[in-house]
Amino acid sequence: LFRSRDLEAGCLVHVFWPKVKCALLRDDLVLVDSPGTDITTELDSWIDKFCLDADVFVLVANSESTLMNTEKQFFHKVNERLSKPNVFILNNRWDASASEPEDMEDVRKQHMERCESFLVNELKVVDPWMAQNRIFFVSAKEVLNARMHKAQGMPESGGALAEGFQSRLEEFQRFEKLFEECISQSAVKTKFEQHTVRAKQIIDAVKNIMDAINVAAAEKRVQSMEEREYHRDRLDFVQNDISLLTEHMKHQTRQIGR
């Protein structure tokens, strides 16, 4: 990838990746990787330029440390501009916990509580019962290696892997499934919302036209009924005059005949 020295921190570099190598890309998904929440001071303009139409945000945190203030600050800024953004948290490098199995559960619980508090209490983007499906403990490196092995026809668990690899792989797969579901649901709302609104506007316009036609038709019906009654009365009057005139002429004819 050629990188110009003239590129600034707020620039967007497009990387085109074969869709056959990533199933998500087949649905026209665009992945945007931020330069790092502690790299640029232009977070506000970066969010305004590239994040306002985002369907999902994924915070990739280092599980060997706690959530950083810069990471929290970024999502607070996002939360100010978007109403309840979809946020996932990946506690990456969780394979390092295998070296200290006696503390692993306590560390996981601590991370879970802090991440849940961030999503539920600080950002207020999910309810407590949903937080469990937004926080994951994974090793991206392990998953990448496993999939490279699989692509080469080798077992996914091949190579030197830390204990607990299978559970971390399954957790990553669960994240992928929920991420894809969230993307799909959000896409229906964001991509088709304008079409839905436009369709509703068209339906409302057609309804107004039909209502106007119905009112005009009702008025015309009343007018036609009044005109019919008028012509019916007029016809009766003319027929009565003709009858009287006929009788009068008959009488006059008889008088002349005498």
Rosetta blueprint (number, residue, H / E / L):
1 L L
2 F L
3 R L
4 S L
5 R L
6 D L
7 L L
8 E L
9 A L
10 G L
11 C L
12 L L
13 V L
14 H L
15 V L
16 F L
17 W L
18 P L
19 K H
20 V H
21 K H
22 C L
23 A H
24 L H
25 L H
26 R H
27 D H
28 D L
29 L L
30 V L
31 L L
32 V L
33 D L
34 S L
35 P L
36 G L
37 T L
38 D L
39 I L
40 T L
41 T L
42 E L
43 L H
44 D H
45 S H
46 W H
47 I H
48 D H
49 K H
50 F H
51 C L
52 L L
53 D L
54 A L
55 D L
56 V E
57 F E
58 V E
59 L E
60 V E
61 A E
62 N E
63 S L
64 E L
65 S L
66 T L
67 L L
68 M L
69 N H
70 T H
71 E H
72 K H
73 Q H
74 F H
75 F H
76 H H
77 K H
78 V H
79 N H
80 E H
81 R H
82 L L
83 S L
84 K L
85 P L
86 N E
87 V E
88 F E
89 I E
90 L E
91 N E
92 N E
93 R L
94 W H
95 D H
96 A H
97 S H
98 A H
99 S H
100 E L
101 P H
102 E H
103 D H
104 M H
105 E H
106 D H
107 V H
108 R H
109 K H
110 Q H
111 H H
112 M H
113 E H
114 R H
115 C H
116 E H
117 S H
118 F H
119 L H
120 V H
121 N H
122 E H
123 L L
124 K L
125 V L
126 V L
127 D L
128 P H
129 W H
130 M H
131 A H
132 Q L
133 N L
134 R L
135 I E
136 F E
137 F E
138 V L
139 S L
140 A H
141 K H
142 E H
143 V H
144 L H
145 N H
146 A H
147 R H
148 M H
149 H H
150 K H
151 A H
152 Q L
153 G L
154 M L
155 P L
156 E L
157 S L
158 G L
159 G L
160 A L
161 L L
162 A L
163 E L
164 G L
165 F H
166 Q H
167 S H
168 R H
169 L H
170 E H
171 E H
172 F H
173 Q H
174 R H
175 F H
176 E H
177 K H
178 L H
179 F H
180 E H
181 E H
182 C H
183 I H
184 S H
185 Q H
186 S H
187 A H
188 V H
189 K H
190 T H
191 K H
192 F H
193 E H
194 Q H
195 H H
196 T H
197 V H
198 R H
199 A H
200 K H
201 Q H
202 I H
203 I H
204 D H
205 A H
206 V H
207 K H
208 N H
209 I H
210 M H
211 D H
212 A H
213 I H
214 N H
215 V H
216 A H
217 A H
218 A H
219 E H
220 K H
221 R H
222 V H
223 Q H
224 S H
225 M H
226 E H
227 E H
228 R H
229 E H
230 Y H
231 H H
232 R H
233 D H
234 R H
235 L H
236 D H
237 F H
238 V H
239 Q H
240 N H
241 D H
242 I H
243 S H
244 L H
245 L H
246 T H
247 E H
248 H H
249 M H
250 K H
251 H H
252 Q H
253 T H
254 R H
255 Q H
256 I H
257 G H
258 R L
